[in-house]
Amino acid sequence: MHDLQDRLAAALPTVRAGADAADADAKFPAESVRALADAGLMGLTLPTEVGGLGAGPVELVAAVSAVAAECGSTAMVHLMHLASAMVAAAAPPTAGGAELLADMAAGTALGTLAFSEKGSRSHFWAPVSKAVAADGAVRIRADKSWVTSASNADVYITSTLAPAATAATESDLYVVPRISDGVSIAGRFDGLGLRGNDSAPVRLDVEVPTGARLGAHGTGFALMMEVVLPWFSLGNSAVSLGLARAALERAIGHASAARFDHLDSALSDLPTIRAYLAKAWTDLSAHEALLRETAARVAEPDDTTVLAVLATKAGCNEAALRVTETALRVTGGAGFSRQVGVDRPYRDARAGFVMAPTSDALFDFTGRALCGLDLF
Ligand SMILES: Cc1cc2nc3c(=O)[nH]c(=O)nc-3n(C[C@H](O)[C@H](O)[C@H](O)COP(=O)(O)OP(=O)(O)OC[C@H]3O[C@@H](n4cnc5c(N)ncnc54)[C@H](O)[C@@H]3O)c2cc1C
């Protein structure tokens, strides 16, 4: 997309300016989200027919990674919005679907995913809550364990088992407005990293019309696997790599600038330091290339694409752990404090691998796929 760089250039200064407060004060980056909306980027991948920019997976990873390099919390909020918008666009609810998509594209309705549940933890594909049919409506009672933008989103795309479900895969997705009666947000998020992303637990005891369901009855699992999983996994990988790139660039800058006056030399005059940086750069560049290739494959999927997406998320999440660890090591005590700016991406990058599907689950899925076993 020819104007993506211009749009990013318009929004990123605001994102950068809000990053420290998002981290230090766990402040939701509302101004940054507004800047992304003003630049059209909240509708980045939504179809142009609903007011989006119609961009694809390649542009998604470029944009999300650039936002993450400035502020991980904003990038996560942006990603959750786009993932929820994409699944709403794939199977719009019959009740208010057109208005919802237009509002999500404009960024006037902030979306998020309410999938993870207390009872099934990171196995988001297997909700334990079960909807109860109620005369043209359903009642959803669910303990959602993590909802990004919990107090700030306008709509939660919520998973739950279908009323007559007999298996974990017989689920539905519903649009639940945050202001619905029966939505209770359990406190503020206080995490190691991504501190501004407002990922709080949410208890639902809500009644929503059946027209708020995405797609046909019982298609929730398929929507999660076929729509949410690829978009979210690419974007989550991009968050990890954007954070890693920011940490590495700051470490390189510090290594070049920091001096040993008594030796009249720079930190970067140490071969050990240069080797750490070179290995981290090689690791990061290889995963950036992998992510670009996987994004291109998601744009034109074939039978091997799902496996590539799963392996890419795990690979990029783990690479970000290594690269940010190296950035911290290279920058020594200066990096351990807030002087150099590697501490925030180091902490933020520790979210990716525990976000579902977690790296360990992905390695298991990938191993199963390689060995010809069923994933579930
Ligand atoms: C910052 C942040 C934002 C989030 N935002 C959202 C959101 O908006 N919406 C949402 O629905 N969820 C969200 N989540 C939740 C996330 O997707 C996971 O569900 C959550 O992090 C899992 O935490 P847990 O303690 O339940 O992990 P557990 O499931 O208890 O996992 C603990 C450990 O067991 C391992 N493990 C679990 N299952 C397997 C397996 N099958 N094979 C091998 N190892 C396994 C895991 O890898 C992990 O190391 C968010 C999480 C974070 C950290």
The ligand as an ORCA input file, in Angstrom:
! r2SCAN-3c Opt
* xyz 0 1
  C      -0.802     -9.030     27.599
  C      -1.817    -10.081     27.316
  C      -2.969     -9.748     26.634
  C      -3.946    -10.705     26.378
  N      -5.082    -10.349     25.713
  C      -6.055    -11.266     25.480
  C      -7.267    -10.904     24.823
  O      -7.471     -9.759     24.421
  N      -8.202    -11.855     24.628
  C      -8.027    -13.133     25.039
  O      -8.917    -13.945     24.811
  N      -6.896    -13.521     25.687
  C      -5.908    -12.603     25.906
  N      -4.756    -12.972     26.582
  C      -4.662    -14.335     27.125
  C      -3.670    -15.204     26.381
  O      -4.064    -15.407     25.056
  C      -3.538    -16.543     27.108
  O      -4.778    -17.168     27.204
  C      -2.956    -16.376     28.492
  O      -1.777    -15.608     28.437
  C      -2.628    -17.756     29.049
  O      -2.233    -17.604     30.403
  P      -2.508    -18.804     31.430
  O      -1.944    -18.409     32.727
  O      -3.948    -19.151     31.390
  O      -1.630    -19.951     30.742
  P      -1.743    -21.535     30.933
  O      -2.722    -22.091     29.958
  O      -1.971    -21.846     32.359
  O      -0.292    -21.997     30.485
  C       0.788    -22.173     31.414
  C       1.942    -22.846     30.701
  O       1.507    -24.122     30.185
  C       1.847    -24.233     28.811
  N       0.841    -24.990     28.062
  C      -0.501    -24.800     28.057
  N      -1.084    -25.641     27.179
  C      -0.098    -26.360     26.596
  C      -0.073    -27.388     25.614
  N      -1.189    -27.851     25.041
  N       1.134    -27.906     25.288
  C       2.264    -27.467     25.872
  N       2.296    -26.495     26.814
  C       1.127    -25.946     27.170
  C       1.876    -22.789     28.308
  O       2.708    -22.685     27.165
  C       2.447    -22.044     29.508
  O       3.859    -22.099     29.454
  C      -3.767    -12.020     26.834
  C      -2.587    -12.367     27.524
  C      -1.614    -11.412     27.759
  C      -0.380    -11.806     28.504
*
